[in-house]
Amino acid sequence: MIDYTHPGRGRGRESELAAALRAAGDHAEHLLRPGAHAEVHPATELTDWYDTVQAVADACTGVIAAGDVPPPDEARTLDTWLLRATDCLGPCRRLLREARPLVEPPMTDDEVRDTYLALLELTHVVHESADHVRRTLAGRRDGIPPQEAPERFVRSRIAHQDLMRRALRLLPEEDARRDEWRYRYVVLAQRVAEYGGDSPGEAEAARLAAEELARPGSHLDDAQRAQLRAAGAALATQVHTGGDAARATGAADLALAHRAVWQAAPDDPLAAARFGAELLRAITVGESVDGLGLEDAVAALEHAVRIMDPASPEWSETLAARALARTQVIGTWSARERDIGAVVLELDGVRSLLPPGHPLTAPVDLALVQLLSLRGSGEGSLSDIRSALAMLRRARAQHPADPLHRLVLDAVFAQVHTAFHYHAGADDADCTGTGDEATPAQDRAGHAARTRQLLRLCVDRARRLADTREDHSPELLALVQHTLGWSLLMAATYTDGGGLAGDERYALLAEAGTALTESLSRTDERSPQLAGRELLLHIARLAEAQAPAAPPGAARAHAEAIGRLVDRPDVASRPPFQDTVRAVHFYAETLAAGTAPGGEVPGDRDRRLRRMEEAAAARPDAVDTPALDLRMQLARAQRAVDPAPAGLGELLVRAARPGTSSAAASRAGRERSRRTGQEALGLLARRVLVQEAAADAVLTAERAGPLSREVAGWCVEDGALEEAVGTLERGRALALHTEMATVDVLRTLTGLGRADLAGEWRAWRDAAHRQNRAGNRPEGAPDGSGAAWDSYAEHPVPERLGARVRAVLEEHGALETLLGTVPVAEIAAALRGTGNDELVYLLPTRNSPVSGGALRVRRDGGVRWTPLAGLADPTALDAYTGALELLLSAPRADAAEHAWRARLDGLCDWAGRAVVGPLTRDARGAGADGLPRLVLVPLGALASVPWSAARLPGPGGRAVRAVDRLVLSTAPSARMFVAAAGRPPVRAGDGALLVLGLTGAQARSSSSRALHRLYPRPRLLAPEAGRPAGRTSGGPDGTTRPAEVLDEIRRAALAHGIVDVSAHLLPDPSDSWRSHLAFGTVMGPDGAPAGDVDRLSVQTIAAQRFPVPPEGPGLCVSLASCMNGLPRRHHDESFTMAAAFLAGGASSVLGSLWPVRLHATALVDLLFHHGLRTGHPPVDALRGAQLWMVGPARELPASLPADVRRLAAGLLDALTASGHDPADPACWAGLVAVGR
């Protein structure tokens, strides 16, 4: 790109061209002024003007010869001067007539004509130079804006045409020079036609002239005749299409004409490029071109690129045409999936060369969208599909005028939008962005329904367009209807499609079949798209045949039709496509067998299972959603269970209805089903690794939780309890585990000799580097709440570094080691090392074949299963989660507060009766106090239960709390507990880092003031800009800017390991990855943050590796903020602020399950830190604080310093004065110990 701000182009010495134009401009004004040259000899005036034009011509030639391009302003001055110079031709003709009798000897007619022709020739040279400059600048992003280009080109070229006409009027018919000027006129007419500057009649006249001059006998050389043939072909395109590339008329003939031009001049890059582009257009609009195909278009464009000068104005357009041709090759299944990445990079590179608004920008963007969506669907990368959606939103927002263009954009948007939610597995997954600012969940609900409505509208628009736009290509409409049909099919088979009922699902399938039938009717039988469209139509009809009202055996005909496609020549010639058709045939036979009259005959099930196993084995590396569905359906079929709906797999892979089958019911069949289910979970773990942002990793992993509970339930049914533990771990905290595996990935890649890739991985995982990619506010952006993040801004084309890393690790067999599960023996060792007795997975009834229960890993390595019948009735849990959601939506509403407290009370009763009571009956503590110490890993919505507050029957009928009888901590997963157990224990000393993010009255009510006195050597960070000179003791030691906070936490980890954070946690209404600690927030009357805010995002924390010394002390982070230990969704991922600190290297974290009560939380936090200071581990310190809150006496510990006691007493008084009972679980039970 040209740097027009370079000193050589700025205010320094004036360029030669600028100087020549300045002088020439003055001279033109003089020449056009009436009577200005009355006292000057006309011959002298003519000579002076000739010299002026010569100076401009020489300056232009010099610029072009140097490979330089003048700045846009200088080029605009050149255009303006040329228009004036054309106007000067009239006065020059008059001067010539006046000079003719005044010279000696007088000029003859031929001399007058030749003198004037010489001036025309010289002006023509300047016009040609200016046109070269103009074309070059139009191809630059910093050159001529696209909206300005048509007017400038047409105006200048029409002035140039006027010069040509003057020359042709001077020259007699027999003059040999006429052919040269006519040749120039034709070439120029072709250029004018590029921007619609010529009428069809003028374009046709120029085309006929080109045809005449290209014949032997003209006074032109072979190169000129070849250029005339190319110009004639281009003019024919203009005449036939009227500049509308969507028209099909004559496209094949034009392509053949351009081929003839190229054949006559094989070394002409422009001829090759024009042929390739015209052939591509002809194929795109559905015309057959003498047996030529996309490969011929690609070959011609490849040849053009090889021999074309990159400085040529046509370079970027040729690259764009080649990329579009390669995209179409992929679209016809003629290329392997691995080729998609190369074309994506090529398209993205071409976009950077084309200026915004260039005619090729829209098709290049659309091609990139389609490939990103295709690659994202194949590799399971939501980042790819999200980028495609962002591009489509931007394109649709421009409201293109052409109805066909709008229809294409809407149809593709509906398709990609459906694909995103299909692969994300949720209708309300945020498809707009991955940054701090969220689209509210209530606005995202119903995306599937709205997209179905858009699809149906597009189908109607396509039909109306087909009736009214007969001049347009049937193939383009066929492509649109094919896209719509495929989208309707995907929408019908999308599991979470907004509560889609069976009847509506089959109605959608019928509409999909109709759209696909109409698409096929418009498809030429020689089109490379024919077989693919036939395949999709049979799939739609096959799925529709599953309707209860479908005639018996209706699926069989379509399954057989798909089988016939396998060996058809147009399929067999494309091996990648043939593999796809063969795999679909397997699925179709499976489905047809299950719906045949009378069901399966004996032996069919075994054959069907073998076919499904072959289909899975045929794509061992596939991680897309259909591959996942296939394995889960295969696992269910091996187990002889009724398959649960699973998206597209439900219709293409679903096994027959359950029936007696000794093969499937055998022990071997059940073992195979568990193994296949675990393979499916492994696919999800591999998909998580390739995501570009934590948001997409969490969305991708969300499906793992329910699936892992289903497969773990099978393990429990079969008595394979250790296997159940590993299976549950495959569905827990996958996104966080990927973050934690960074160090191991670096070490493994380096050991495999890929230090280069390890370096890229390290940079990619660096928090500051990932901040922008994750969609957080970029560095340098204003921190105020008014600086909104644009969720519709363009997302970068994903770099696919994760996919490359995964491929290397898989190639060397290292991936399973990194993403595998933790053995039971390691869990037991971690329990013993931390003094705990059991790690307990709590399985809800939902998504599990077994009734709810507890899978318990003991410290001796034993694993047992405790059924919990009370989990079968989750009424109290559902009521509580609904009340919590209402409280979070209306945090200052008294009614919501009262309803939540009432539901919390009922939840505590249910938790004791359903879970904690049965667990305590046989739990034994190995410690001196005899109290069982349990590490809970609650699954699904059970993560929201405050287990310490569960009510149990006590002596004399008095209820007691679980905190009285148990020592409870939690962990996102056993894998993360083992990691935390391997870190040094927490040992509080004199030092502590206190991060106070609250302001005003809230800051005065926080625990930070008391902790500042409790620890002898505290370090305080506050939102103020730092301690001023001469500050008083107790002032802040630093600011809460995110970079400074992270640096201070690193120093604290190396020194004393105690970090306390009092701040607001601002979670997104639904998506945990957007949560961030807000420092300096002032809450407005509506509960929204106001004022300046420093933000530290959960994604940034999760990417940290805090440097804890091996010898200790361990890092303990207490978070006095709202709901930092519970996500409002993605419970099994537990991507919370508390878990992020644990992933970053903390040994223990104090988290919260709901919006904290300020005075109560400050009091518990203070007592917690006092427990740490007196030598208690974090879990015991928290239990001690909670017991103090529920105890009747509530005497403050005598070991507290006097000033700290006064502050603690003040917090207690403020709490009781506000009408709250400290023993109320709402005041203390929401705080939980996470980690060791």
Buried (B, 14 or more C-beta within 10 A) or exposed (E): EBEBEEEEBEEEEEBBBBEBBEEBBEBBEBBEEEEEBEEEBBBEBBEBBBEBBBBBBBBBBBBBEEEBBBBBEBBBBBBBBBBBBBBBBEBBBEBBEBBBEEEEEEBEEEBBBBBBBEBBBBBBBBBBBBBBBBBBBBBBBEBBBBEBBBEBBBBBBBBBBEBBEBBBEBBEEEBEBBBBBBBBBBBBBBBBBBBEBBEEEBBBBBBEBBBBBBEEEBBBEEEBBBBBBBBBBBBBBBBBBEBEBBBBBBBBBBBBBBBEBBEBBEEBBBBBBBBBBBBBBBBBBBBBBEEBBBEBBBBBBBBBBEEBEEEBBBBBBBBBBBBBBBBBBBBBBBBEBEBBBEBBBBBBBBBEBBBEEBBBBBBBBBBBBBBBBBBBBBBBBBBBBBBBBBBBBEBBEEEBEEEBBBBBBBBBBBBBBBBBBBBBBBBBBBBBBBBBBBBEBEEBBBBBBBBBEBBBBBBEBBBEBBEEBEEBBBBBBBBBBBBBBBBBBBBBBBBBBBEBEEEBBBBBBBBBBBBBBBBBEBBBEEBBBBBBBBBBBBBBBBBBBBBEEBEEEBBBBBBBBBBEBBEBEBBEEBEBBBBBBBBBBBBBBBBBBBBBEEEBEEEBBBBBBEBBBEBBEEBEEBBBBBBBBBBBBBBBBBBBBEBBBBBBBBBBBBBBEBEEBEEBEEEEBBBBBBBBBBBBBBBBBBBBBBBBBBBBBBBBBBBBBBBBBBBBBBBBBBEBBBBBBBBBBBBBBBBBBBBBBBEEBBEBBBEBEBEEBBEBBBEBBEBEEBBEBBBBBEEEEEBEBEEEBEBEEEBEBBBBBBBBBBBBBBEBEBBEEBBBBBBBEBBBBBBBBBBBBBBBBBBBBBBBBBBBBBBBBBBEBEBEBBBBEBBEEBEBBEBBBEBBBBBBEEBEBEEBBEBBBEBBBBBBBBBBBBBBBBBBEEBEBBEEEEBBBBBBBBBBBBBBBBBBBBBBEEEEEEEBBBBBBBBBBBBBBBBBBBBBBBBBBBBBBEBBBBBBBBBEEBBEBBBBBBBBBBBEEBBBBBBBEBBEEEEEEEEBBBBBBBBBBBEBBBBBBEBBBBBBBBBBBBBBBBBBBBBBBBBBBBBEEEEEBBBBBBBBBBBBBBBBBBEBEEEBBBBBBBBBBBBBBBBBBBBBBBBBBBBBBBBBBBBBBBBBBBBBBBBBBBBBBBBBBBBBBEEBBBBBBBBBBBBBBBEEEEEBBEEBEEEBBEBBEBBBEBBEEEEBEBEBBBBBBBBBBBBB
